[in-house]
Each structure stands twice: as C-alpha cells, then as structure tokens.
C-alpha cells in the first residue's frame, strides 16, 4: 500500500513538472525566439548557445518563433496570449 501511494505522489509530481516550461536561466518560458526568450514575468533572457535554443525549440515548438524577438511588435511579448493562465 505504501508503495502505491509513493508511486501516485511521484507520478502526480512528474506530471505537474512536465506541464511547466522552466528554464535554468530564468523563470517559466512564455515565448521563445531565435535570439532568446521572455519568461512569464516579462523578463528577457538570451540563449546561452545554439544548442540550448535548439533543445527548447524541439521540445516546445508551440511556443517558439523562428525569428528575432525585436522583429515583432512589442518586442515579441504577446500580452493577448497568456496561455499559461488558462491551463
């Protein structure tokens, strides 16, 4: 019985962590671009290398835009697309 409870707790924790897009350079990523990303607190971060950007792009393509953020209105911040508030 104890093992079942432990497994249920670990599974739930894993699902919760997987639902968040967290990056070691900042908070949870809101919108990512070829030159960096916005975290959900509206702070800009540059990628620490091409590999880091490629890894994020491959794992979370729905929040990645293959262009520079400064080519977008408002620097690429999408205030009308706060998808994380509707999960």
ZIKAFEN-V593568 format. One record per helix or strand of 2 or more residues. SS is the DSSP state (H for helix, E for strand). FROM is the first residue (numbers start at 0). LEN is the number of residues. If there is no record, write none. Layout:
ss:SS from:FROM len:LEN
ss:SS from:FROM len:LEN
This chain:
ss:H from:1 len:18
ss:E from:21 len:2
ss:E from:25 len:8
ss:E from:35 len:4
ss:E from:43 len:2
ss:H from:49 len:10
ss:H from:60 len:3
ss:E from:63 len:2
ss:H from:68 len:3
ss:H from:72 len:4
ss:H from:82 len:4
